[in-house]
Each structure stands twice: as C-alpha cells, then as structure tokens.
C-alpha cells in the first residue's frame, strides 16, 4: 500500500506492518507495481508541502 504524511510525501508500505505515526493510507492494498504507478501519478512535486507553502505554491 501507499502512505502519505502531512508534508505530502509518499511511501510504499507493507500491509503486515503497523502504520507509523503521522502517516495514513493514500492507496489501498494493491500490487507493488500498482502502488508505484499511483505514486508516479500522484507525487509530481517532490518538495515537502511546507516548502511549497512557504514559496507561495510555486
């Protein structure tokens, strides 16, 4: 599955491990390739959200 944190950073995560604090499920149980495809489509700006916000969204 794919997790996301408050900084809009993504991580692949095994389903058998508890979620770490500050992270939530962004994309449910799926194949590794489906998860990678989701991250590639979704995480288009690698900067942390706080930096994007500080730069005025640019």
PDB file with SEQRES, HELIX, SHEET and CRYST1 records, atoms N, CA, C and O in Angstrom:
SEQRES   1 A   58  UNK UNK UNK UNK UNK UNK UNK UNK UNK UNK UNK UNK UNK          
SEQRES   2 A   58  UNK UNK UNK UNK UNK UNK UNK UNK UNK UNK UNK UNK UNK          
SEQRES   3 A   58  UNK UNK UNK UNK UNK UNK UNK UNK UNK UNK UNK UNK UNK          
SEQRES   4 A   58  UNK UNK UNK UNK UNK UNK UNK UNK UNK UNK UNK UNK UNK          
SEQRES   5 A   58  UNK UNK UNK UNK UNK UNK                                      
HELIX    1 AA1 UNK A   32  UNK A   42  1                                  11    
HELIX    2 AA2 UNK A   49  UNK A   54  1                                   6    
SHEET    1 AA1 3 UNK A  10  UNK A  12  0                                        
SHEET    2 AA1 3 UNK A   2  UNK A   5 -1                                        
SHEET    3 AA1 3 UNK A  23  UNK A  27 -1                                        
CRYST1    1.000    1.000    1.000  90.00  90.00  90.00 P 1           1          
ATOM      1  N   UNK A   1       0.842  -1.175   0.000  1.00  0.00           N  
ATOM      2  CA  UNK A   1       0.000   0.000   0.000  1.00  0.00           C  
ATOM      3  C   UNK A   1       0.885   1.235   0.000  1.00  0.00           C  
ATOM      4  O   UNK A   1       2.098   1.145   0.192  1.00  0.00           O  
ATOM      5  N   UNK A   2       0.266   2.391  -0.218  1.00  0.00           N  
ATOM      6  CA  UNK A   2       0.998   3.656  -0.267  1.00  0.00           C  
ATOM      7  C   UNK A   2       0.524   4.525   0.888  1.00  0.00           C  
ATOM      8  O   UNK A   2      -0.676   4.680   1.119  1.00  0.00           O  
ATOM      9  N   UNK A   3       1.484   5.086   1.607  1.00  0.00           N  
ATOM     10  CA  UNK A   3       1.179   6.002   2.705  1.00  0.00           C  
ATOM     11  C   UNK A   3       1.525   7.423   2.292  1.00  0.00           C  
ATOM     12  O   UNK A   3       2.324   7.646   1.383  1.00  0.00           O  
ATOM     13  N   UNK A   4       0.906   8.383   2.981  1.00  0.00           N  
ATOM     14  CA  UNK A   4       1.222   9.795   2.775  1.00  0.00           C  
ATOM     15  C   UNK A   4       1.259  10.466   4.141  1.00  0.00           C  
ATOM     16  O   UNK A   4       0.501  10.102   5.040  1.00  0.00           O  
ATOM     17  N   UNK A   5       2.151  11.456   4.294  1.00  0.00           N  
ATOM     18  CA  UNK A   5       2.211  12.197   5.553  1.00  0.00           C  
ATOM     19  C   UNK A   5       1.717  13.625   5.335  1.00  0.00           C  
ATOM     20  O   UNK A   5       1.313  13.980   4.228  1.00  0.00           O  
ATOM     21  N   UNK A   6       1.747  14.429   6.371  1.00  0.00           N  
ATOM     22  CA  UNK A   6       1.217  15.795   6.295  1.00  0.00           C  
ATOM     23  C   UNK A   6       2.033  16.695   5.372  1.00  0.00           C  
ATOM     24  O   UNK A   6       1.559  17.757   4.971  1.00  0.00           O  
ATOM     25  N   UNK A   7       3.249  16.284   5.033  1.00  0.00           N  
ATOM     26  CA  UNK A   7       4.092  17.039   4.101  1.00  0.00           C  
ATOM     27  C   UNK A   7       3.868  16.593   2.660  1.00  0.00           C  
ATOM     28  O   UNK A   7       4.578  17.024   1.752  1.00  0.00           O  
ATOM     29  N   UNK A   8       2.874  15.725   2.455  1.00  0.00           N  
ATOM     30  CA  UNK A   8       2.539  15.181   1.129  1.00  0.00           C  
ATOM     31  C   UNK A   8       3.697  14.383   0.531  1.00  0.00           C  
ATOM     32  O   UNK A   8       3.940  14.413  -0.675  1.00  0.00           O  
ATOM     33  N   UNK A   9       4.408  13.664   1.414  1.00  0.00           N  
ATOM     34  CA  UNK A   9       5.455  12.747   0.990  1.00  0.00           C  
ATOM     35  C   UNK A   9       4.856  11.344   1.007  1.00  0.00           C  
ATOM     36  O   UNK A   9       4.060  11.019   1.888  1.00  0.00           O  
ATOM     37  N   UNK A  10       5.229  10.524   0.051  1.00  0.00           N  
ATOM     38  CA  UNK A  10       4.632   9.203  -0.120  1.00  0.00           C  
ATOM     39  C   UNK A  10       5.641   8.111   0.181  1.00  0.00           C  
ATOM     40  O   UNK A  10       6.849   8.302   0.039  1.00  0.00           O  
ATOM     41  N   UNK A  11       5.123   6.954   0.602  1.00  0.00           N  
ATOM     42  CA  UNK A  11       5.978   5.819   0.903  1.00  0.00           C  
ATOM     43  C   UNK A  11       5.233   4.526   0.611  1.00  0.00           C  
ATOM     44  O   UNK A  11       4.052   4.400   0.932  1.00  0.00           O  
ATOM     45  N   UNK A  12       5.924   3.563   0.002  1.00  0.00           N  
ATOM     46  CA  UNK A  12       5.365   2.217  -0.112  1.00  0.00           C  
ATOM     47  C   UNK A  12       5.502   1.562   1.251  1.00  0.00           C  
ATOM     48  O   UNK A  12       6.516   1.732   1.928  1.00  0.00           O  
ATOM     49  N   UNK A  13       4.480   0.813   1.654  1.00  0.00           N  
ATOM     50  CA  UNK A  13       4.486   0.229   2.987  1.00  0.00           C  
ATOM     51  C   UNK A  13       3.868  -1.159   2.942  1.00  0.00           C  
ATOM     52  O   UNK A  13       2.831  -1.351   2.306  1.00  0.00           O  
ATOM     53  N   UNK A  14       4.487  -2.132   3.607  1.00  0.00           N  
ATOM     54  CA  UNK A  14       3.900  -3.477   3.620  1.00  0.00           C  
ATOM     55  C   UNK A  14       2.627  -3.505   4.473  1.00  0.00           C  
ATOM     56  O   UNK A  14       2.530  -2.822   5.492  1.00  0.00           O  
ATOM     57  N   UNK A  15       1.672  -4.297   4.041  1.00  0.00           N  
ATOM     58  CA  UNK A  15       0.377  -4.344   4.734  1.00  0.00           C  
ATOM     59  C   UNK A  15       0.461  -5.006   6.106  1.00  0.00           C  
ATOM     60  O   UNK A  15      -0.411  -4.789   6.946  1.00  0.00           O  
ATOM     61  N   UNK A  16       1.492  -5.806   6.345  1.00  0.00           N  
ATOM     62  CA  UNK A  16       1.586  -6.534   7.608  1.00  0.00           C  
ATOM     63  C   UNK A  16       2.275  -5.731   8.721  1.00  0.00           C  
ATOM     64  O   UNK A  16       2.405  -6.221   9.843  1.00  0.00           O  
ATOM     65  N   UNK A  17       2.711  -4.517   8.420  1.00  0.00           N  
ATOM     66  CA  UNK A  17       3.389  -3.680   9.408  1.00  0.00           C  
ATOM     67  C   UNK A  17       2.457  -2.538   9.814  1.00  0.00           C  
ATOM     68  O   UNK A  17       1.802  -1.940   8.961  1.00  0.00           O  
ATOM     69  N   UNK A  18       2.395  -2.232  11.125  1.00  0.00           N  
ATOM     70  CA  UNK A  18       1.567  -1.124  11.604  1.00  0.00           C  
ATOM     71  C   UNK A  18       2.001   0.185  10.958  1.00  0.00           C  
ATOM     72  O   UNK A  18       3.174   0.385  10.641  1.00  0.00           O  
ATOM     73  N   UNK A  19       1.029   1.067  10.773  1.00  0.00           N  
ATOM     74  CA  UNK A  19       1.339   2.378  10.202  1.00  0.00           C  
ATOM     75  C   UNK A  19       2.163   3.196  11.185  1.00  0.00           C  
ATOM     76  O   UNK A  19       1.871   3.195  12.381  1.00  0.00           O  
ATOM     77  N   UNK A  20       3.180   3.888  10.709  1.00  0.00           N  
ATOM     78  CA  UNK A  20       3.950   4.764  11.591  1.00  0.00           C  
ATOM     79  C   UNK A  20       3.136   6.015  11.912  1.00  0.00           C  
ATOM     80  O   UNK A  20       2.261   6.409  11.140  1.00  0.00           O  
ATOM     81  N   UNK A  21       3.425   6.630  13.046  1.00  0.00           N  
ATOM     82  CA  UNK A  21       2.737   7.853  13.431  1.00  0.00           C  
ATOM     83  C   UNK A  21       2.906   8.938  12.388  1.00  0.00           C  
ATOM     84  O   UNK A  21       3.987   9.106  11.823  1.00  0.00           O  
ATOM     85  N   UNK A  22       1.836   9.674  12.134  1.00  0.00           N  
ATOM     86  CA  UNK A  22       1.897  10.776  11.194  1.00  0.00           C  
ATOM     87  C   UNK A  22       1.672  10.385   9.740  1.00  0.00           C  
ATOM     88  O   UNK A  22       1.737  11.235   8.853  1.00  0.00           O  
ATOM     89  N   UNK A  23       1.412   9.126   9.494  1.00  0.00           N  
ATOM     90  CA  UNK A  23       1.182   8.642   8.130  1.00  0.00           C  
ATOM     91  C   UNK A  23      -0.213   8.037   8.037  1.00  0.00           C  
ATOM     92  O   UNK A  23      -0.733   7.501   9.016  1.00  0.00           O  
ATOM     93  N   UNK A  24      -0.816   8.128   6.851  1.00  0.00           N  
ATOM     94  CA  UNK A  24      -2.118   7.498   6.614  1.00  0.00           C  
ATOM     95  C   UNK A  24      -2.107   6.832   5.245  1.00  0.00           C  
ATOM     96  O   UNK A  24      -1.281   7.146   4.388  1.00  0.00           O  
ATOM     97  N   UNK A  25      -3.034   5.915   5.061  1.00  0.00           N  
ATOM     98  CA  UNK A  25      -3.117   5.192   3.795  1.00  0.00           C  
ATOM     99  C   UNK A  25      -3.654   6.121   2.710  1.00  0.00           C  
ATOM    100  O   UNK A  25      -4.708   6.736   2.869  1.00  0.00           O  
ATOM    101  N   UNK A  26      -2.920   6.214   1.614  1.00  0.00           N  
ATOM    102  CA  UNK A  26      -3.343   7.016   0.462  1.00  0.00           C  
ATOM    103  C   UNK A  26      -3.888   6.127  -0.652  1.00  0.00           C  
ATOM    104  O   UNK A  26      -4.735   6.551  -1.439  1.00  0.00           O  
ATOM    105  N   UNK A  27      -3.397   4.894  -0.711  1.00  0.00           N  
ATOM    106  CA  UNK A  27      -3.791   3.954  -1.758  1.00  0.00           C  
ATOM    107  C   UNK A  27      -3.776   2.575  -1.140  1.00  0.00           C  
ATOM    108  O   UNK A  27      -2.759   2.144  -0.596  1.00  0.00           O  
ATOM    109  N   UNK A  28      -4.893   1.885  -1.220  1.00  0.00           N  
ATOM    110  CA  UNK A  28      -5.073   0.624  -0.512  1.00  0.00           C  
ATOM    111  C   UNK A  28      -4.211  -0.517  -0.994  1.00  0.00           C  
ATOM    112  O   UNK A  28      -3.303  -0.345  -1.808  1.00  0.00           O  
ATOM    113  N   UNK A  29      -4.516  -1.678  -0.475  1.00  0.00           N  
ATOM    114  CA  UNK A  29      -3.751  -2.872  -0.810  1.00  0.00           C  
ATOM    115  C   UNK A  29      -3.817  -3.120  -2.313  1.00  0.00           C  
ATOM    116  O   UNK A  29      -4.896  -3.188  -2.900  1.00  0.00           O  
ATOM    117  N   UNK A  30      -2.658  -3.251  -2.914  1.00  0.00           N  
ATOM    118  CA  UNK A  30      -2.552  -3.478  -4.355  1.00  0.00           C  
ATOM    119  C   UNK A  30      -1.171  -4.052  -4.631  1.00  0.00           C  
ATOM    120  O   UNK A  30      -0.340  -4.168  -3.731  1.00  0.00           O  
ATOM    121  N   UNK A  31      -0.943  -4.403  -5.872  1.00  0.00           N  
ATOM    122  CA  UNK A  31       0.376  -4.923  -6.235  1.00  0.00           C  
ATOM    123  C   UNK A  31       1.422  -3.818  -6.101  1.00  0.00           C  
ATOM    124  O   UNK A  31       1.098  -2.631  -6.100  1.00  0.00           O  
ATOM    125  N   UNK A  32       2.668  -4.230  -5.988  1.00  0.00           N  
ATOM    126  CA  UNK A  32       3.753  -3.253  -5.893  1.00  0.00           C  
ATOM    127  C   UNK A  32       3.734  -2.319  -7.106  1.00  0.00           C  
ATOM    128  O   UNK A  32       3.903  -1.108  -6.964  1.00  0.00           O  
ATOM    129  N   UNK A  33       3.528  -2.884  -8.295  1.00  0.00           N  
ATOM    130  CA  UNK A  33       3.519  -2.059  -9.498  1.00  0.00           C  
ATOM    131  C   UNK A  33       2.366  -1.061  -9.482  1.00  0.00           C  
ATOM    132  O   UNK A  33       2.551   0.094  -9.867  1.00  0.00           O  
ATOM    133  N   UNK A  34       1.184  -1.480  -9.044  1.00  0.00           N  
ATOM    134  CA  UNK A  34       0.054  -0.550  -8.947  1.00  0.00           C  
ATOM    135  C   UNK A  34       0.367   0.574  -7.964  1.00  0.00           C  
ATOM    136  O   UNK A  34       0.009   1.728  -8.199  1.00  0.00           O  
ATOM    137  N   UNK A  35       1.034   0.235  -6.866  1.00  0.00           N  
ATOM    138  CA  UNK A  35       1.417   1.254  -5.881  1.00  0.00           C  
ATOM    139  C   UNK A  35       2.439   2.221  -6.477  1.00  0.00           C  
ATOM    140  O   UNK A  35       2.326   3.434  -6.297  1.00  0.00           O  
ATOM    141  N   UNK A  36       3.428   1.691  -7.180  1.00  0.00           N  
ATOM    142  CA  UNK A  36       4.423   2.551  -7.828  1.00  0.00           C  
ATOM    143  C   UNK A  36       3.772   3.455  -8.867  1.00  0.00           C  
ATOM    144  O   UNK A  36       4.116   4.633  -8.971  1.00  0.00           O  
ATOM    145  N   UNK A  37       2.840   2.914  -9.628  1.00  0.00           N  
ATOM    146  CA  UNK A  37       2.122   3.719 -10.623  1.00  0.00           C  
ATOM    147  C   UNK A  37       1.344   4.841  -9.944  1.00  0.00           C  
ATOM    148  O   UNK A  37       1.323   5.971 -10.433  1.00  0.00           O  
ATOM    149  N   UNK A  38       0.705   4.529  -8.815  1.00  0.00           N  
ATOM    150  CA  UNK A  38      -0.042   5.544  -8.072  1.00  0.00           C  
ATOM    151  C   UNK A  38       0.896   6.665  -7.620  1.00  0.00           C  
ATOM    152  O   UNK A  38       0.586   7.843  -7.792  1.00  0.00           O  
ATOM    153  N   UNK A  39       2.036   6.299  -7.046  1.00  0.00           N  
ATOM    154  CA  UNK A  39       2.995   7.303  -6.575  1.00  0.00           C  
ATOM    155  C   UNK A  39       3.486   8.153  -7.748  1.00  0.00           C  
ATOM    156  O   UNK A  39       3.590   9.374  -7.628  1.00  0.00           O  
ATOM    157  N   UNK A  40       3.784   7.524  -8.863  1.00  0.00           N  
ATOM    158  CA  UNK A  40       4.273   8.267 -10.031  1.00  0.00           C  
ATOM    159  C   UNK A  40       3.230   9.267 -10.534  1.00  0.00           C  
ATOM    160  O   UNK A  40       3.577  10.384 -10.919  1.00  0.00           O  
ATOM    161  N   UNK A  41       1.958   8.871 -10.532  1.00  0.00           N  
ATOM    162  CA  UNK A  41       0.880   9.766 -10.981  1.00  0.00           C  
ATOM    163  C   UNK A  41       0.602  10.879  -9.985  1.00  0.00           C  
ATOM    164  O   UNK A  41       0.249  11.991 -10.379  1.00  0.00           O  
ATOM    165  N   UNK A  42       0.757  10.590  -8.697  1.00  0.00           N  
ATOM    166  CA  UNK A  42       0.296  11.486  -7.642  1.00  0.00           C  
ATOM    167  C   UNK A  42       1.378  12.412  -7.112  1.00  0.00           C  
ATOM    168  O   UNK A  42       1.124  13.597  -6.896  1.00  0.00           O  
ATOM    169  N   UNK A  43       2.584  11.889  -6.897  1.00  0.00           N  
ATOM    170  CA  UNK A  43       3.660  12.663  -6.264  1.00  0.00           C  
ATOM    171  C   UNK A  43       4.471  13.352  -7.347  1.00  0.00           C  
ATOM    172  O   UNK A  43       5.576  12.921  -7.676  1.00  0.00           O  
ATOM    173  N   UNK A  44       3.922  14.418  -7.894  1.00  0.00           N  
ATOM    174  CA  UNK A  44       4.556  15.104  -9.018  1.00  0.00           C  
ATOM    175  C   UNK A  44       5.493  16.224  -8.584  1.00  0.00           C  
ATOM    176  O   UNK A  44       6.305  16.694  -9.381  1.00  0.00           O  
ATOM    177  N   UNK A  45       5.390  16.653  -7.342  1.00  0.00           N  
ATOM    178  CA  UNK A  45       6.270  17.697  -6.799  1.00  0.00           C  
ATOM    179  C   UNK A  45       6.937  17.125  -5.560  1.00  0.00           C  
ATOM    180  O   UNK A  45       6.278  16.905  -4.543  1.00  0.00           O  
ATOM    181  N   UNK A  46       8.229  16.885  -5.637  1.00  0.00           N  
ATOM    182  CA  UNK A  46       8.948  16.212  -4.557  1.00  0.00           C  
ATOM    183  C   UNK A  46       9.207  17.101  -3.346  1.00  0.00           C  
ATOM    184  O   UNK A  46       9.645  16.615  -2.303  1.00  0.00           O  
ATOM    185  N   UNK A  47       8.942  18.391  -3.474  1.00  0.00           N  
ATOM    186  CA  UNK A  47       9.176  19.289  -2.343  1.00  0.00           C  
ATOM    187  C   UNK A  47       8.158  19.029  -1.237  1.00  0.00           C  
ATOM    188  O   UNK A  47       6.995  18.748  -1.527  1.00  0.00           O  
ATOM    189  N   UNK A  48       8.582  19.120   0.042  1.00  0.00           N  
ATOM    190  CA  UNK A  48       7.634  18.997   1.144  1.00  0.00           C  
ATOM    191  C   UNK A  48       6.575  20.103   1.059  1.00  0.00           C  
ATOM    192  O   UNK A  48       6.856  21.204   0.586  1.00  0.00           O  
ATOM    193  N   UNK A  49       5.373  19.804   1.516  1.00  0.00           N  
ATOM    194  CA  UNK A  49       4.271  20.762   1.468  1.00  0.00           C  
ATOM    195  C   UNK A  49       4.634  22.070   2.153  1.00  0.00           C  
ATOM    196  O   UNK A  49       4.263  23.140   1.669  1.00  0.00           O  
ATOM    197  N   UNK A  50       5.353  22.007   3.269  1.00  0.00           N  
ATOM    198  CA  UNK A  50       5.717  23.231   3.988  1.00  0.00           C  
ATOM    199  C   UNK A  50       6.586  24.145   3.120  1.00  0.00           C  
ATOM    200  O   UNK A  50       6.453  25.367   3.189  1.00  0.00           O  
ATOM    201  N   UNK A  51       7.465  23.574   2.313  1.00  0.00           N  
ATOM    202  CA  UNK A  51       8.299  24.378   1.420  1.00  0.00           C  
ATOM    203  C   UNK A  51       7.462  24.978   0.292  1.00  0.00           C  
ATOM    204  O   UNK A  51       7.627  26.149  -0.050  1.00  0.00           O  
ATOM    205  N   UNK A  52       6.580  24.189  -0.278  1.00  0.00           N  
ATOM    206  CA  UNK A  52       5.690  24.692  -1.330  1.00  0.00           C  
ATOM    207  C   UNK A  52       4.870  25.856  -0.794  1.00  0.00           C  
ATOM    208  O   UNK A  52       4.741  26.886  -1.456  1.00  0.00           O  
ATOM    209  N   UNK A  53       4.312  25.692   0.412  1.00  0.00           N  
ATOM    210  CA  UNK A  53       3.514  26.755   1.031  1.00  0.00           C  
ATOM    211  C   UNK A  53       4.357  28.007   1.274  1.00  0.00           C  
ATOM    212  O   UNK A  53       3.897  29.122   1.028  1.00  0.00           O  
ATOM    213  N   UNK A  54       5.592  27.825   1.758  1.00  0.00           N  
ATOM    214  CA  UNK A  54       6.471  28.963   2.043  1.00  0.00           C  
ATOM    215  C   UNK A  54       6.854  29.713   0.768  1.00  0.00           C  
ATOM    216  O   UNK A  54       7.130  30.912   0.800  1.00  0.00           O  
ATOM    217  N   UNK A  55       6.868  28.998  -0.345  1.00  0.00           N  
ATOM    218  CA  UNK A  55       7.216  29.612  -1.626  1.00  0.00           C  
ATOM    219  C   UNK A  55       5.974  30.144  -2.345  1.00  0.00           C  
ATOM    220  O   UNK A  55       6.048  30.532  -3.511  1.00  0.00           O  
ATOM    221  N   UNK A  56       4.863  30.161  -1.667  1.00  0.00           N  
ATOM    222  CA  UNK A  56       3.639  30.679  -2.258  1.00  0.00           C  
ATOM    223  C   UNK A  56       3.007  29.748  -3.272  1.00  0.00           C  
ATOM    224  O   UNK A  56       2.273  30.191  -4.155  1.00  0.00           O  
ATOM    225  N   UNK A  57       3.288  28.458  -3.150  1.00  0.00           N  
ATOM    226  CA  UNK A  57       2.695  27.485  -4.045  1.00  0.00           C  
ATOM    227  C   UNK A  57       3.370  27.358  -5.387  1.00  0.00           C  
ATOM    228  O   UNK A  57       2.856  26.687  -6.282  1.00  0.00           O  
ATOM    229  N   UNK A  58       4.519  27.994  -5.540  1.00  0.00           N  
ATOM    230  CA  UNK A  58       5.236  27.935  -6.828  1.00  0.00           C  
ATOM    231  C   UNK A  58       6.210  26.791  -6.863  1.00  0.00           C  
ATOM    232  O   UNK A  58       6.894  26.593  -7.866  1.00  0.00           O  
TER     233      UNK A  58                                                      
END                                                                             
